[in-house]
Amino acid sequence: MGAMRWDAQRLDDGDGALLPGMPSARGLLRSVEVPEFPGVTLHEVLARSGLNKVPDGSRVPFSYTINPYRGCLHQCVYCFARSTHEYLDLDAGRDFDTQIVVKTNLVEVLRRELARPSWRREHVALGTNTDPYQRVEGRYRLMPGVIRALADSGTPFSVLTKGTLARRDVPLLAAAARRVPVGFGVSLAIWDEELHAGLEPGVPSPRARLDLVRAVTDAGLPCGVFLAPVLPGLTDRLADLDAALAAVAAVGATGVTVVPLHLRPGAREWFSAWLAREHPALVGRYRQLYRGGAYVTAEYRSWLAARVAPLLRRHGLDGQGSGRARGADGVAPPGVPGDDEAAFPAGSLPPSPGPPAPGAGVRRRGRAIREEAVAGQLPLL
């Protein structure tokens, strides 16, 4: 394996004594393959920082993010974060699914940062890039330490996940919520078992994630659901949306956000290859819907909003019934992860974005970047 970029977690040259036998990549302690994850390489690194500052000017309802891992064993074909792997000189396809970066010293570094007199206890979001409760968390168990460090420092935080491993930490999250504001969200995109297996092979089943929502709400914590991403022609049928929202309401979700598929670079190529292979009849339609770039057309967004609104009312998820629509006033409520594309009234969809502001967004491959310029800008899809 050639040299990789590890700008956000590299060590100074003088720290080389800490890295016996390390490969050429700076900051890398070791790369290992373990029996429980066949075909996967885990790259254990020492992080220089645990907190990532959200870029100035971002409209997200949090200021900092934490990402224990890079790359993701969920292996979602549509994942927006795929392109971030290219900054490590890895590809956005198979490498993103199988080359996982683990910040082994995250908790130690985070505690130091949270103890600084300058730390203002601003909201911290987890799950804005790759999932903190992906399966590799079962091996490294970083999240309990992260939760304790945030709660001990008086820092409010939120978690967005597809990983049912989070059930392990529900008691810890509930205890933290007695000390600081805690938000929790579960992402649910696909309900058809065959489609689920093809598009998100490493993600727990929809039923298992619904059980997670119930476990969280039973523990007295708010739990929102992100019905995201909605896939045109695949998961946007009226019957499918109705069934999904009925199931979400039945487990006591305290909010719902509906987000159509985004096809950013990296995800676009990987998803398009899957679509051409599995659903070639839809290729032309997707070209039309995403002809403007990463975001679906305004016409589709309006159509989906009109389709979803009466379903939310029917199931009490429109902010008027038993449920509370996330961001019902147009702004994501405190404690729930989100981004510019996700913070909108349930039953409506955000407007098509205009050109990015100068300097906003992700730096292109080949330019020096910091992880905090990526994390927090984007939703977990």
Secondary structure, 3 states (H helix, E strand, C coil): CCCCCCCCCCCCHHHHHHCCCCCCCCCEEEEECCCCCCCCEEEEECCCCCCEECCCCCCCCCCEEECCEECCCCCCCCCHHHHHHHHHCCCCCHHHHHEEEEECCHHHHHHHHHCCCCCCCCCEEECCCCCCCCCCHHHHCCHHHHHHHHHHCCCCEEEEECCHHHHHHHHHHHHHHCCCCEEEEEEECCCCHHHHHHHCCCCCCHHHHHHHHHHHHHCCCCCEEEEEEECCCCCCCHHHHHHHHHHHHHCCCCEEEEEECECCCCHHHHHHHHHHHHCHHHHHHHHHHCCCCCECCHHHHHHHHHHHHHHHHHCCCCCCCCCCCCCCCCCCCCCCCCCCCCCCCCCCCCCCCCCCCCCCCCCCCCCCCCHHHCCCCCCCC
